[in-house]
């Protein structure tokens, strides 16, 4: 075990360095509990690893639970190193397997501040009770157990009785239970179940049943049935089948029984049913289906097939060989997996944790210490939490872009910001429904038909009259989503804007230069990337906007970057980078950095700045001790200012790819109001983070930032 920290001595109970999640049966949602707890632990900082004592994966396959959790931990440990033994090894030699598990666990623990251990699944391991075997492992790892309980189908009293029984079983194996998690609870029974479980004397969490976590996706149904894709958008195969219905009745009775997320099983020769479902899926007032399964090894009549093809439905339609009974039985027994690619399920877990779990209360009860390092997960968690604390209104001009729609759904579910999407209302909502994105509470505005169009055109005409702008031309420009979104921010109808997933940087920020303009005292709009390394976050500027800044512009960039860093809880120590350190070099490029450094000291004397300085001297204490031993910045720099865009852009990408850093940005700075640009290759998570950053910048503008 790692040695206790200084904080441990102030407590009677040692700080936990490992936690073991165990259950006594299948379908408890143990992976849900594991992912939720992992999210909490990584958000508090430090190197958090995962370990799977017994993997159920067959030879040549990967353990999907471990694969999922490795995606969310905060250490770089190979998949194979995170596994103890296989089920076969346990069967062959249980005692030897435990010894191997202990040895492999300590190898992982030595590289982490904390380790989350996920017990084996509910299958035979050659012991009277799999829970007892997991408890023996936990005792040998000195890892206390969080016991996951399935509440579905049980009364609160039955859940309590089960907990008492299992805790006694764990104690008999010389392990310790430190908390109970009742999962899959009836939402109406949460409080009652919690009160019952508190009678055990254990800290207790209760999570409600979330149907989407157990629902199979259309892709999983296709694989289980051995079906083929007949028609539709393959990207929509990740939609969950919340209900499976056999369409054996007349069309009108099928239609009246449809609900959101239904999958309908029907023979392909039921042309009336097929056509009715395809059309109902796009019709106003009907729920969006997850898919259609054509069973019986049949295919639609050529004329019906031609008609379906002509309708170009995006709804996934798959075809299988099985008869109706076998198809329905397989579909009913296919259980959805919470796996690495299950974006909606992962989001549902994080939402459950955020809605029903008080992080500080849980971590305090578990006595989990807080390391001083800052991981990417911790930084991203902090962004979401701060944005949620003062919910701002952000406009997303690219309402017809799938990634933006998925991000909007995630932002709404996590209550990060009030959102407006720009685009045709019917088209945006129809595509959102196809993607299974809930836009409840999201505003949708079509600039071309908006009541604000003439007002915005008049304002823009006035703003640009010195450039000869006329109303008709201004009205045409205001139909452009970037101009319209920027004007929403300018007039206070939104607090910030995020765009660029489908538009160039110039298209996104040109309206901001013309309308929003720069803050008083700042003449240069620039950017920073937050570079989230394994144990800290640095700010790199400017890597996106100014190609070859003058000394004055470089000083602007440095001052703005220091302010941005401070706004996001990074203590700003600014390094003005060059190819030489201190007085060791000369030349026009070094002189520019030297002048810029002096300007920063004159204009912002409160900012700690050093320059010119080389990158290694800026971030490496041992190099700094040799090259600049008396500097307050050298070796400890948190804000790194590059002399030109070529250097900055290549360096951030090199660090991102070579060091595995998470790059968040670019974050624009220097504008009167927050407008941020996305990379056209932005992932959904990048859009979510950028919206959160924009919301925090908007808080600063209104004085309610933390």
Secondary structure, DSSP 8 states (H G I E B T S, - for coil): -----GGGGGSSS---SEEEEE-SSSSS-HHHHHHHHHHHHHHT-S-EEEEEEEE---TT---HHHHHHHTT-SS---GGGGEEEEHHHHHH-HHHHHHHHHHHHHHHHTT-SEEEEE---SS--SSS-HHHHHHHHHHHHT-EEEEEEE-TT--HHHHHHHHHHHHHHHHHTT--EEEEEEEEE-GGGHHHHHHHHHTTTSEEEEEE--GGGT--BHHHHHHHHT-EEEES-GGGGGSB-SEEEE--S-HHHHHHT--TTEEEEEETT-HHHHHHHHHHTTSTTS---SEEEEETT----HHHHHHHHHHT--S-EEE-SS-HHHHHHHHHH------TT-HHHHHHHHHHHHHH--HHHHHHHHT----S---HHHHHHHHHHHHHHT--EEEES-TT-HHHHHHHHHHHHTT--EEEEES-HHHHHHHHHHTT---TT-EEE-GGG-TTHHHHHHHHHHHTGGGT--HHHHHHHHTSHHHHHHHHHHTTSSSEEEE-SSS-HHHHHHHIIIII-B-TT----EEEEEEE-SS-EEEEE-SSS-SS--HHHHHHHHHHHHHHHHHTT---EEEEE-SS-TTS--SHHHHHHHHHHHHHHHH-TTSEEEEEE-HHHHH-HHHHHHH-TT-SSTT---EEE-SSHHHHHHHHHHHHHHS--EEEEEEEESBSSEEEE--TT--HHHHHHHHHHHHHHHHHHHT---
